[in-house]
């Protein structure tokens, strides 16, 4: 299970706190490169609009 902030496109680097926020397609590509498949994904509801979206991913090894 992964819960992550998600940006709209590509990725966003925040040099103030040294964080990296990735887009959904970027996350999906990282999971694929790691040999994982997404079993389920959901966007967190009722989250403040001024913050990044938050998504949860349920993962398992590819081919399981």
Number of C-alpha atoms within 10 A of each C-alpha: 12 9 14 19 17 24 18 13 12 13 15 14 11 10 8 6 7 7 10 13 19 19 17 20 13 16 17 16 12 12 18 14 10 11 13 18 18 15 12 11 14 11 15 13 9 7 11 8 7 6 10 14 19 16 16 16 19 14 16 15 13 13 7 6
